[in-house]
Amino acid sequence: MKLTMLQIRVIREEDLKHIYLIEERCFGKESYPRPLLFWLYHLHRDEFFVAEVKGKVVGYAVGAVMKGRGHIISIAVDPEHQRKGIGTRLLTALMEQLEKRKVKGFRLEVKVDNEAARRFYEKHGFKQVGFVEGYYRDGT
């Protein structure tokens, strides 16, 4: 896939059904429930982006400003479209939007055993600064 076929844009409500399917494919039992995605859409619409390839939603990124910092809430790319630069484009769009809000740095949470995500964020300059015990639903 050529990145020229990729479009990054702000979410529309009708994208939520596609985002939920991507969540299920990427995170299985750990996926965000539909009501939470709906809530994120309504609260953080300006910081919620989707990636489209040939008109099909293949990924998303959502963030927020919390205590003056940009918080990367979630990024996911459909497994069939991973490792093609889509996650990087989504992260860049989200961070640029959050920077417009004058944030003082960024933060995010990643499961300890999610090596692919940890490598992705490290590649983009993020560093582990702590550990939040019990952050995820499974207790990790």
C-alpha positions as CSV (number, residue, x, y, z in Angstrom):
1,M,0.0,0.0,0.0
2,K,1.3,3.4,-0.9
3,L,0.8,6.0,1.9
4,T,-0.6,8.3,-0.8
5,M,-3.7,6.1,-0.6
6,L,-4.0,6.9,3.1
7,Q,-6.1,9.7,4.5
8,I,-6.0,10.8,8.1
9,R,-9.1,12.8,9.2
10,V,-11.2,13.7,12.2
11,I,-13.7,11.1,13.3
12,R,-17.3,11.0,12.3
13,E,-19.9,9.3,14.4
14,E,-20.5,6.6,11.7
15,D,-16.9,5.6,12.1
16,L,-17.5,4.2,15.6
17,K,-18.8,0.9,14.3
18,H,-15.5,0.4,12.3
19,I,-13.4,1.5,15.2
20,Y,-15.1,-1.1,17.5
21,L,-14.3,-3.9,15.1
22,I,-10.6,-2.7,14.9
23,E,-10.6,-2.7,18.7
24,E,-11.8,-6.3,18.8
25,R,-9.3,-7.4,16.2
26,C,-6.4,-5.7,18.0
27,F,-7.3,-6.2,21.7
28,G,-9.8,-9.0,21.9
29,K,-11.2,-9.2,25.4
30,E,-9.3,-6.1,26.4
31,S,-11.0,-4.0,23.7
32,Y,-12.8,-0.8,24.7
33,P,-16.6,-1.4,25.1
34,R,-18.9,0.5,22.6
35,P,-20.2,2.9,25.3
36,L,-16.6,4.0,26.1
37,L,-15.8,4.6,22.5
38,F,-19.0,6.6,22.1
39,W,-18.1,8.6,25.2
40,L,-14.6,9.3,23.9
41,Y,-16.1,10.4,20.6
42,H,-18.3,13.0,22.3
43,L,-15.7,14.3,24.7
44,H,-12.6,14.3,22.5
45,R,-13.9,14.6,19.0
46,D,-11.3,17.1,18.0
47,E,-8.5,14.8,19.2
48,F,-10.0,11.6,17.6
49,F,-8.6,10.7,14.2
50,V,-9.2,7.8,11.8
51,A,-7.0,6.4,9.0
52,E,-8.8,5.5,5.8
53,V,-7.5,3.4,2.9
54,K,-9.7,3.5,-0.2
55,G,-12.6,4.8,1.9
56,K,-12.3,2.1,4.5
57,V,-11.4,2.9,8.2
58,V,-8.3,0.9,9.0
59,G,-7.1,2.6,12.2
60,Y,-7.7,5.3,14.8
61,A,-6.0,7.4,17.4
62,V,-7.6,9.3,20.3
63,G,-6.2,11.6,22.9
64,A,-7.0,14.4,25.3
65,V,-5.5,17.2,27.3
66,M,-5.2,16.2,31.0
67,K,-3.6,18.4,33.6
68,G,-1.8,20.3,30.8
69,R,-0.3,17.3,29.2
70,G,-1.2,15.5,26.0
71,H,-2.6,12.1,26.8
72,I,-2.4,9.5,24.1
73,I,-5.5,7.4,25.1
74,S,-5.4,4.8,22.4
75,I,-4.0,4.0,18.9
76,A,-5.0,0.9,16.9
77,V,-4.5,-0.2,13.3
78,D,-6.3,-3.2,11.8
79,P,-3.8,-6.1,11.9
80,E,-4.1,-6.4,8.0
81,H,-2.7,-2.8,7.7
82,Q,-0.1,-2.8,10.5
83,R,3.6,-2.1,9.8
84,K,2.8,0.2,6.9
85,G,3.3,3.6,8.6
86,I,-0.3,4.1,9.4
87,G,0.2,4.2,13.2
88,T,3.0,6.7,12.8
89,R,0.7,9.0,10.7
90,L,-2.1,8.7,13.3
91,L,0.3,9.4,16.2
92,T,1.7,12.4,14.3
93,A,-1.7,13.9,13.6
94,L,-2.8,13.4,17.2
95,M,0.3,14.9,18.7
96,E,0.1,17.9,16.3
97,Q,-3.5,18.5,17.3
98,L,-2.6,18.3,21.0
99,E,0.3,20.6,20.6
100,K,-2.1,23.2,19.3
101,R,-3.6,23.1,22.8
102,K,-0.3,24.1,24.3
103,V,0.4,20.9,26.1
104,K,3.5,20.5,28.2
105,G,4.6,17.0,27.0
106,F,2.8,13.8,26.4
107,R,2.0,10.7,28.3
108,L,0.4,7.3,27.6
109,E,0.0,3.9,29.1
110,V,1.1,0.6,27.5
111,K,0.7,-3.0,28.9
112,V,4.0,-4.3,30.1
113,D,3.6,-7.4,27.8
114,N,2.7,-5.4,24.7
115,E,6.2,-5.4,23.2
116,A,5.0,-4.2,19.7
117,A,3.4,-1.1,21.2
118,R,6.3,-0.4,23.5
119,R,8.8,-0.6,20.5
120,F,6.4,1.7,18.5
121,Y,6.3,4.4,21.1
122,E,10.1,4.1,21.9
123,K,10.8,4.5,18.2
124,H,8.8,7.8,18.4
125,G,10.8,9.1,21.4
126,F,8.7,8.0,24.3
127,K,10.4,6.5,27.4
128,Q,9.1,4.5,30.3
129,V,9.0,6.7,33.4
130,G,6.9,4.6,35.7
131,F,4.6,1.7,36.3
132,V,0.9,1.9,37.2
133,E,0.0,-1.4,39.0
134,G,-3.6,-2.5,38.3
135,Y,-4.2,0.0,35.5
136,Y,-5.7,-2.5,33.1
137,R,-8.9,-4.6,33.6
138,D,-6.9,-7.8,33.9
139,G,-5.1,-6.3,36.9
140,T,-1.7,-5.6,35.1
